[in-house]
Amino acid sequence: MAPADEARASGQPGLRERKKKQTRVALSQAAIRLCVLHGWADVTIERIAAEAGVSVRTFRNYFSGKAEAIAAGHVERMLRVADDLLARPVGEPLWDSLRHAVLSQFATSDNSAPQDQRWREGVRLMLAEPALAGQIVKANAAAQEGLAKAVAQRTGTDAEHDVYPKLVAAVVAAGSAVAVEHALRADASAPLGAILARVFEQIAAGLPVP
């Protein structure tokens, strides 16, 4: 059996699919990095493509514009959270698994980008860009759908007909967003990973009144 056939038989993506995903991720990361560091108005599709080492035509094969490219980063990260959730030990409590899965993806940003005032301000400005709002809404919906499927598989529920996996996915998305927003504050003293851990500890405890 050829390697591509073996990949299809095992349910794993083939080489072509992996390369396409790598290109998609590279373009999204380049768009985010450039817009944060240089500002929304000064970043063109041509510049993003060059940063990622591909042609403008290749960019347009994946995204309609820089807003979609930036929003795609959120979807990809939440899909990795879903994959990490399914890889956690079967007997581990669900919210412990979710905390580990979220931290493994979101907290890595502590080491992949300069966490100084300029970077935080750049992220805040980028996320406040009106042109990005619609794509963020679409990205959140896609991210929650992917995570709900993983929660359903983990809990033996139905992602289409049961409310539970959808509710859990929505809570995870909201908790992560609150942690990121808090970490981006000018007076933030704790790294994103620490804030995420605190958020998910409170969620797992049932959000007791302080």
N, C-alpha and C positions, 0 to 999 in steps of 0.2 A: 504494500500500500504506500502510495506517495505521501510525503510529509503533509501536503495540503489536505489530502483525503483523511489522514490520521487526525489532523486538527479539527476537521469538520465532524468526524465521527466522535471525537472526545468532547465536542461542544466548545472547544477553545478557538479563539479567532486565529485565522491564518496569517501568514507573513504580510500579505497585502493589507489586510484589515488593521494589523498592528501598526504598519507604517502610516496608514491614513490617520489613525488615532494619534500617533506621535506628531504628525504634521499639524493636526487640529490643535493639540495641546500647545505646541510650540508657537503657533500663531496667536493663540489666546494669551499665553504668557507674555509674548512680545508686546501685544496691544496693551495689556495691563501695565507692564513695566514702563513703556514709553509714555503713556497717558499720565501715569502717576508722577513721573520725573519731569516731564516737559509740558504738561497741560493738554487738555482735550483739543483745543483749537490748533495747536502746533503739530499734531500727529496726523499723518496721512496714511492711507492704505499702502501707498508705495513705501513709506518708511517702515511700516509694520512688516511688510513682506520682506524687505531687505534685512531687517533685524532677525527674522526667522530663517533667512537664507533660502527663500523661495521666490517665485515670480508673482506679480500682481494677479496674473491669470489663475495661479494656484490658490491664492487667497480667495478669489471670487468663487472658486469651486467649493469652498468650505463655508464662507460667510458673505452676507449681503453688505456688511459694513463693519466698522470698528465697534459699534455698540453690540452687535451680535457676537463678535469675537470675544469681547470682554465678558459678556454674560455667560458665554459658553464655559468659561473657567469655573464658574460656580456649579454648573451642571456636572462637569467632569469630576470635580472634587466630591460632590455628594454621591456620585456613582461609585467612587472609590470607597467612601464611607460604607455604602451598601455592601460592596465586596468584602471589606474588612469585617463587617458585622457577621456575614455568613462564614467567615473563616475563624471566628471566635469559638472557644470551647462550647460544646452543646449544652452542658449543664450550668453554664455561667448565667446569672440573672440578666435579663434582657437589658436593663438600664446600665448595668456594669459594662456589658458588651458594647452598648451604644456609646458610652463615655469613652471607652478605649478607642473605638472606631473613629469617633469625631476628633479626639485628640491626636490620633495618628496622622490625620490629614490636615486639620486646621492649624495645629500647633507647630507644624513644620515650617510655617511661614515665619516663625520667630528666627529661623536660621537662614532663610532664603532671601530675605530682603532687609535693608537697613531700617531698623526700628527707631528712627530718630524723628524729631518734630517735623522735619521737611517731608519725610515719607508719609507720616500719618496725615499731614495736611493735604498732601497730594491725593491720597486715597479718599479722604473726605470730599474733596472737590470733584474727583472723578465720579464717585457714587451719587453726588448731588446733580450731576449733569442731566438736564431734562431729556436729552436724546437717548439716554440710557434707560430711562424709567420703564418703558414698554418692554424692552428686552429682558429686564430684570424680572418683571412679572412672569413672562413666559418661561424664563430659566427656573424660577422658583417652582412653578407648576411641574415642569419636567423633572426637576430634582426630587420633589416630594413624591412624584409617581414612581420613580426608580427606587427610592428608599422604601416606600410602602410595600413594593413587591418583595424586597429583601426581608422586611419585618414580617410580612405574611408567611414567607417561607420559613422563617425562624420560629414563628409562633404557631404554625399550623392553621392560620386563618386565611381568608380569601381577600386578596387585595382589591378585587372589584366589587364584592358584595358586602363585606364586613367593614364596619366603620373603624374598628380598632387599628389596623395597620396605617390607615390614612391619618388617623388622629395622632398616632405616635410620630409619623413622619412630619406632620405639621408642627408638633411640639419640638422636635429636634431642629427643624429649620428655624423656628422662632427663637429657641434658646441660643443657637449658633449666631443668629443675626444680632441678638442683644449683646452677646459676648464680644463680637467684632466691633459693634458700635461703641461699647464701653471702652474697649482697648484703644480705639482711635481718638478718644478724648485727649485734649491737650494736656490735662493734668493726670493722665493715666500713669500709675506707678507700677502696675503689675503686668507681666507679659500675657499675651493672648492665651497661652496654654493654662496658666493659673486661673484666669477668669473663666475659661471654659470648664475646667474641673469644678470650680465652685458652682457654676450654673447648673451643671448636670447632677451634682450632689444634691442641690436643692430640689430639682425636678424629681429625682429618684425618691426623695424623702416626702414627696407629695406637696411641695411648696408650703411648708408650715409658716404660719405668720411669725415674723421676727419678734 
